[in-house]
Amino acid sequence: MNVLVDSTVWSLALRRGAPRQEPAVAELAELIREMRAELVGAVRQEVLSGVRTKEQFERLRDTLRAFPDLELVTGDYERAAEFYTACRRHGIQGSNTDFLLCAVAERHGLAILTTDQDFGLFARHLPMTLHEARPAPDATD
């Protein structure tokens, strides 16, 4: 199964000074090696937003260009609105982008890799799967 990667993970992995021992970063590296990492334009925008210098922006943009965006359709936005409302009924808040990721993941049959704890709350009420980082190989093996 391919995995839709949230901006929290891309940011950890691609920003300068990122903790390489972070399980989500290691998992993203594995997903990339396996050609299973997926990206949507809204996540691309989030990752590129707020980069301090033009040079950093261009370097980050060029790195992300290796990953094509999944195509979104009108139904993705409509489903995201349904998901927003369903979670809101249960007192759960989330961003429009978060619910768009959930909708796209559902339509494409993808799991979501994120470090955002809100997705765990969403998963209690939405038809979605979270992708867990695999354990690091044991150094004693």
C-alpha positions as CSV (number, residue, x, y, z in Angstrom):
1,M,0.0,0.0,0.0
2,N,1.3,3.5,-0.9
3,V,1.3,6.1,1.9
4,L,0.2,9.7,1.8
5,V,2.8,11.7,3.7
6,D,1.7,14.7,5.8
7,S,3.6,18.0,5.9
8,T,4.7,17.3,9.5
9,V,6.9,14.4,8.2
10,W,8.2,16.1,5.1
11,S,9.1,19.2,7.2
12,L,11.0,17.1,9.7
13,A,12.8,15.2,7.0
14,L,13.7,18.2,4.7
15,R,14.3,21.1,6.9
16,R,17.8,21.9,8.0
17,G,18.7,20.4,11.4
18,A,16.0,17.7,11.3
19,P,16.5,14.8,13.7
20,R,17.5,11.9,11.5
21,Q,16.7,9.4,14.2
22,E,13.1,10.5,14.3
23,P,11.1,7.3,13.4
24,A,8.8,9.1,10.9
25,V,11.8,10.5,9.1
26,A,13.4,7.0,8.8
27,E,10.0,5.7,7.7
28,L,9.7,8.3,5.0
29,A,13.2,7.4,3.7
30,E,12.1,3.7,3.5
31,L,8.9,4.7,1.7
32,I,10.8,6.7,-0.8
33,R,13.2,3.9,-1.4
34,E,10.2,1.6,-1.9
35,M,8.6,4.2,-4.2
36,R,5.5,4.2,-2.0
37,A,5.5,7.9,-0.7
38,E,2.7,10.0,-2.1
39,L,2.2,13.8,-2.0
40,V,-0.6,16.2,-2.6
41,G,-0.3,19.9,-3.6
42,A,-1.7,21.2,-0.4
43,V,1.1,19.4,1.5
44,R,3.7,20.7,-0.9
45,Q,2.4,24.2,-0.3
46,E,2.5,23.8,3.5
47,V,6.1,22.5,3.4
48,L,7.3,25.3,1.2
49,S,5.5,28.0,3.1
50,G,7.6,30.1,5.5
51,V,11.0,29.1,4.2
52,R,13.3,32.0,5.1
53,T,15.5,32.5,2.1
54,K,15.0,32.2,-1.7
55,E,17.9,29.7,-1.9
56,Q,16.4,27.4,0.7
57,F,13.0,27.7,-0.9
58,E,14.4,26.8,-4.3
59,R,16.4,23.8,-2.9
60,L,13.4,22.5,-1.1
61,R,11.1,23.1,-4.1
62,D,13.5,21.2,-6.3
63,T,13.7,18.3,-3.9
64,L,9.9,18.0,-3.7
65,R,9.6,18.2,-7.5
66,A,10.8,14.6,-7.6
67,F,7.4,13.6,-6.2
68,P,4.4,14.2,-8.5
69,D,1.2,15.4,-6.8
70,L,-1.8,13.1,-6.6
71,E,-4.6,14.5,-8.7
72,L,-7.5,15.9,-6.7
73,V,-11.1,16.0,-7.9
74,T,-14.1,17.9,-6.8
75,G,-15.3,14.9,-4.8
76,D,-12.2,15.0,-2.6
77,Y,-13.1,18.5,-1.4
78,E,-16.7,17.5,-0.8
79,R,-15.7,14.4,1.1
80,A,-13.2,16.5,3.1
81,A,-16.1,18.8,4.1
82,E,-18.1,15.7,5.2
83,F,-15.2,14.5,7.3
84,Y,-14.8,18.0,8.9
85,T,-18.5,17.9,9.8
86,A,-18.4,14.4,11.1
87,C,-15.4,15.1,13.4
88,R,-16.9,18.5,14.5
89,R,-20.0,16.6,15.7
90,H,-17.7,14.7,18.0
91,G,-15.9,17.9,19.2
92,I,-12.8,17.2,17.1
93,Q,-11.2,20.1,15.3
94,G,-8.9,19.9,12.4
95,S,-7.7,21.9,9.4
96,N,-9.2,21.8,6.0
97,T,-5.9,20.4,4.7
98,D,-6.0,17.6,7.3
99,F,-9.5,16.5,6.2
100,L,-8.5,16.8,2.5
101,L,-5.7,14.4,3.2
102,C,-8.1,12.0,4.8
103,A,-10.5,12.2,1.8
104,V,-7.7,11.7,-0.7
105,A,-6.3,8.8,1.2
106,E,-9.7,7.2,1.4
107,R,-10.3,7.5,-2.4
108,H,-6.9,6.2,-3.3
109,G,-6.8,3.5,-0.7
110,L,-3.8,5.0,1.0
111,A,-2.6,5.1,4.6
112,I,-1.4,8.4,6.1
113,L,2.0,8.9,7.7
114,T,2.0,11.9,10.1
115,T,3.3,13.1,13.4
116,D,0.2,15.1,14.0
117,Q,-1.7,13.5,16.9
118,D,-5.0,14.9,15.6
119,F,-5.1,12.2,13.0
120,G,-5.4,9.6,15.7
121,L,-8.6,11.4,16.8
122,F,-9.9,11.6,13.2
123,A,-9.3,7.9,12.8
124,R,-11.8,7.1,15.5
125,H,-14.6,8.5,13.4
126,L,-13.4,8.4,9.7
127,P,-12.7,5.6,7.3
128,M,-8.9,6.0,7.3
129,T,-5.7,4.2,8.1
130,L,-2.7,5.6,9.8
131,H,0.7,4.3,8.7
132,E,3.0,3.4,11.6
133,A,6.8,3.8,11.3
134,R,8.5,0.5,11.3
135,P,10.8,-0.3,14.2
136,A,14.4,0.6,13.7
137,P,16.6,-2.4,13.0
138,D,18.1,-3.8,16.2
139,A,21.8,-2.9,16.4
140,T,22.6,-6.2,18.0
141,D,21.3,-8.3,15.0
